Amino acid sequence: MVPGRIGGWTRARWRTGRGRAILAAIAALILAVPSALGLVLATVLDDDGGGADVPMTRVATLGVMAPLSGDLSADGTSVRNAVALAIDEANKSGAIPGWRLELSTRDDLSRPDGGAQAADAFAANDRLIGVVGPLSSLVAKVALPTLSAEGIPVVSPSNADPTLTGAGTDPRTRPYPTYFRLAGTDELQARVAAEYAVRTLGRRRIAVVDGEPRYGTTLGGRFAVRAAALGATVASVYQVQGDGADGSELDSTAEAIEQEAPDLVYVATGAAFAGKLRTRLAEAGASIQVMGSDALLQPRYTDDAKSAADGDLITSLLVPPTRLSAAGAFVADYSERFGGPADDDGRTTPSGTDSTDASGASEGNRHAAAPPTATRAQTATPAPARIPASTQDTASADGDSAAAQRRQAAHDASVELAQRRAEAIPVAAAYAYDAARAIIRAAATVLPGRPAVDAAARHDVVAAIGRGSFTGVTGSIGFDRWGDTRTPRVVLYTVLGGRFVALTTWT
């Protein structure tokens, strides 16, 4: 019946006693249906294998804050991929009994406004157990107040601004009690670079070119102070914005350095500006060595500077996968899932980790990318071991010799493929993987048996991260009372033939 006819039929029945009784019976039947259905469902669920005896799996969220678009999207994507890998492994192994992890990603654009929006979104997620990221200290300074106020654990793979953990304050206080980082600080990088420049190389007249965003004392500024304290003369600090459309800033900076004639130029800019500056100095016949931050560990620098860059020195706070002895399984799993350099049969696809260099030099482009042209001098992969002659059957020397050569060739090819895969993974990915594992391991001690992710659970996860320690892909993972890594490192590279070659690592 259509609604109008139903109404008319109901009014007609209501006029008689018998009709009113029929309507009352229909109403009772309608009201009884939900209860009957509920009884049936309860009976079914209470049967053998029913829901009453099956523990409910709850869901917790692990967030990633990274640049997923723009110039640094390849680096941000590698961080997201690494965290996804850690989550999948945890879910597969049942690392947190009774709980399943899911991934939530937010694009911080490597800009303060993007970081603020990402922090607000994470703060509204009542399932969130922690955030991996951000990569940039500039973004962190905007996002951390919101995340810390909500008690959200944060582990950054690469932030280097010392003030994020209260370094330099007197008395020292921890501004963000829920924040941890796996990278060393710019204070450490500046000290190591200055000591090498002044004490090892004997440089006495130094110029500094600083293109970092103004979010406090920069790496270039810290290097200048350290070098001066060691006895060098830092005559000039050139503040630059990066690549100007007309090139006037590049021209004026190069001309000033040529006239000053220092014996070392410390460059804390993006790779694009640094490469052009290096070329200009070489073209002018200026025999000046360049030392720079890890923003120069990009193909853009050597592509622009070409042979002029040979002998230049670059420091980095993150160790690339090629030099991490425990990275083998991570590299293999990451490459298998997300792609990597193809083997001889072309069974994998390129991962596409190259990204366009930005003109600034915040951690987003200073730390994220591994040197794409890394050489074997950088690798922690053992050199292919020769197959002992004692394992060969001397009864058929010719045939067995050929078989041994094939086995050796296969072994060499396997090592070569592992090396190329390690070179293709941005360095921040390995640190993001360990950051995710630090949060997951802490959650595994807190969440089982709890009904939900609440303020108390987050508080306990933060405490568990702070007191936890384990051996990760990037080394020993553990934090001091301020949230800084207990095992900071600095890697020194030089440029040879357009390739980045690691010279040494300070721990």
PEWO-V770490 format. One record per pair of residues at least 4 apart in sequence whose C-alpha atoms are under 6 Angstrom apart, sorted by the first residue. I is the first residue (numbers start at 1). GAP is how many residues later the second one is. Records with the same first field share a line. If there is no record, write none. Layout:
I->GAP  GAP
This chain:
13->6
14->5  6
45->5  6
46->4
57->41  42
58->41
59->40  41  42
60->41  67  68
61->40  41  42  66  67  68
62->41  66  67  68  69
63->40  41  42  68
64->41  67  68
65->41  68  69
66->10  41  42  68
67->5  6  9  40  41  42  43
68->5  8  9  39
69->4
71->285
73->4
74->279  281
75->293
78->351
79->350  353
82->347  351
83->350  353
90->4  5
91->9
96->348
97->351
106->12
108->6  7
109->5
111->28
112->27  30
115->24  28
116->26  27
119->24
127->326
130->22  23  24
131->23
132->22  23  24
133->23
134->22
135->23  24  228  229
136->23  226  227  228
137->22  24
140->4
144->4
147->5
148->4  28  30
153->25  309
154->25
155->25  26  280
156->25
157->24  25  274  275
158->25
160->25  26
161->24  25
162->5  23
163->4
165->9  317
166->6  7  8  9
174->308
178->284
180->303  304
181->303
182->303
184->133  304
186->4  33
190->4  32  33
194->4  29  32  33
195->4
196->4
197->4  6
198->4  5
204->28  29
205->28  57  58
206->28  56  58  59
207->27  29  58
208->29  57  58
209->28  29  58
210->10  28  29  58  59
211->28  29  30  57  58
212->148  149
220->48
223->4
227->5
228->4  5
242->31  117
243->30
257->4
263->25
264->24  25  26
265->25
266->24  25  26
267->25
268->24  25
269->91  92
270->25  89  90  91
271->4  24  25  29  30
272->28
275->26  29  30
278->27
279->26
281->5
282->4
289->23
290->22
291->21  22  23
292->22
293->21  22
294->21  22  72
295->66  70  71
296->5
297->74
299->4
301->4
302->4  196
305->4
310->185  186
311->183  184
312->182  183
313->180  181
314->178  179
315->176  177
316->174  175
317->172  173
320->50  107
321->101
322->57  58  100
323->55  56  57
324->56
325->55
326->147
327->4  146
330->4
331->4  91
334->4
335->4  5
339->9  10  11  12
340->9  10  11  81
341->9  80
342->4  5  6  7
361->4  5
362->4
363->4
364->4
368->59  60
369->57  58
370->56  57
372->51
373->126
374->126
378->123  124
384->28
396->4
397->4
400->4
405->4
434->38
437->4
442->19  22  23
443->4  18
453->4
464->4
466->13
469->8  9
470->7
471->4  5  6
472->4
478->7  8
479->4  5  6  7
480->4  6
489->17  18
490->15  16
491->13  14
492->10  11  12
493->8  9  10
494->6  7
495->4  5
